[in-house]
Amino acid sequence: MRSLLLLSAALLVGAAPPKPLTPTDIVNAAPKSVWKQVPSDDLLVMDLQNGSRVVMQLAPQFAPVHVANIRALARGNYWDGATIYRVQDAYVVQWGQNDSEKGFPAGVVAKPPAEYTRPFKGLAVKPLGHDDSYAPHAGFVDGWPIAYSPKGNWANLAHCYGSVGVGRDLSPDTGTGGELYAAINPLRHLDRNIAVVGRIIDGMANLSSLPRGTEALGFYKDKSMYVPIAKVRLASSMREAERPAYEYMDTQSASFAKYLKLRANRHDDFYIRPAGGVDLCNVSPPVRRKG
Amino acid sequence: MRSLLLLSAALLVGAAPPKPLTPTDIVNAAPKSVWKQVPSDDLLVMDLQNGSRVVMQLAPQFAPVHVANIRALARGNYWDGATIYRVQDAYVVQWGQNDSEKGFPAGVVAKPPAEYTRPFKGLAVKPLGHDDSYAPHAGFVDGWPIAYSPKGNWANLAHCYGSVGVGRDLSPDTGTGGELYAAINPLRHLDRNIAVVGRIIDGMANLSSLPRGTEALGFYKDKSMYVPIAKVRLASSMREAERPAYEYMDTQSASFAKYLKLRANRHDDFYIRPAGGVDLCNVSPPVRRKG
């Protein structure tokens, strides 16, 4: 059977030159010092009733009010009995509370500000170094892919594969955070129009492989298709013995610079022509389960 | 229930201005003259044993030898009994003949040339009009998204969501076409390194929602997970009564120019800040079932 990316060490014979490094080699060789732990208050753990788990990293530095809402909703068990009710192909998987009568727990801001961008000033950025189709600049801040304009003094979390945003009605509504979606395709045209609050860092395939809804916009046709959520908790609310931990690569590190360079210039055996460029969403900042 | 993109006509009251057009409005209003029929010899129909169907449009103008191989393989019933055996999240769904003893039908070129690019000269291009992260230019030719260099005199079909390519081993192998994959995420870093032979134009969700494989590179762990293919036929080989037909929007038309402009500048009710730019793979040339 052929494979698209067949890795083979068997070709290394005699005085052959060393194999060119892959981006994965860089990640695997990165020293312990470049890995930063995700705070347990930024880890949102969604367990589905089918036994699968999806883990999100929240981004309070980009959407503080929405993230505070999400923490309050999780602590108040708001999503108990909630479902995934929309899967639109090449677009989003969306979930939340279907029971519109269910009130919000204490501390939830009903009408949050439009946290679609934040000031650029003060951010330590690793520039992508290649053109972006949607913004004057693209790059990375503390493990997050961002688009930005120093001149306009704005920056936004980019809608890449796995980004988590806040469902809303028509503008100027911003949504509370009670309904969330994960992008299952890059959706950069939504940048600066929706509050992005984080990204899926584990279990993404448990969302992306769900059956697509057949109604308009991918809503499931009837409730029998809804995917029930067992519970959504902050890692900080879980008992220590069961609390998962994750770490992400410092995007200001030399390891990330090498990783980025290789994402844009693949030289390993499979490749013939390195691109000499790369799209923001094709450079997912590395993250891994800890321990 | 909130929806991410809730469309509502109820807001149109009194002397309200007309609603801004969406890209879909442009597609729906496009005159009959801008729609071009896909030749039945370019339509590859894959029926899975589970009853679902996936339809591909082939691109002979970009990979003539590989496409001729694929036609010969289909006419020779090569994929009868084949399976989908690899689903790598955010990457590819791959299928083909697992029985390596099965010989190729007559007419199949065992070692095709590396049709990764073609000369740019002679192509009628609609430029994207925005920066591309992977190539000097991006645009559209006869319904296909391409990257190109007039100076270098090359053009390639871009690896966008739904693009179909030819699985191969390490270079300089190019694959025969007996094993194919569909991209379930934009994979532009593979541009110019693989023969892209077409795109999925119907039934993409039947591939993208398949369970992800748990082995390295997304291969299914055991054969019980393989998704059996019933048959793969060219529409030109099907009886007229059962032959599907599709048409695509002429990318040189005024309708497509409007569609492209709106993909880069969303002004409808949901949007607050139009991007003023768009990525090549976020402008899927419209295609639809005919009749």
Interface residues (C-beta under 8 A of the other chain):
Chain A: M1 R2 S3 L4 L5 L6 S8 L11 Y85 R86 V87 D89 A90 V92 Q94 G96 N98 S100 A114 Y116 H130 D131 D132 S133 Y134 A135 Y161 G162 G165 G167 R168 D169 L170 S171 P172 G175 E179 Y181 N185 P186 L187 R188 H189 D191 R192 N193 I194 M204 A205 S208 S209 L210 P211 R212 L217 F219 R263 R266 D269 F270 Y271 I272 R273 A275 G276 G277 V278 D279 L280 C281 N282
Chain B: M1 R2 S3 L4 L5 L6 S8 L11 Y85 R86 V87 D89 A90 V92 Q94 G96 N98 S100 A114 Y116 H130 D131 D132 S133 Y134 A135 Y161 G162 G165 G167 R168 D169 L170 S171 P172 G175 G178 E179 Y181 N185 P186 L187 R188 H189 D191 R192 N193 I194 M204 A205 S208 S209 L210 P211 R212 L217 F219 R263 R266 D269 F270 Y271 I272 R273 A275 G276 G277 V278 D279 L280 C281 N282
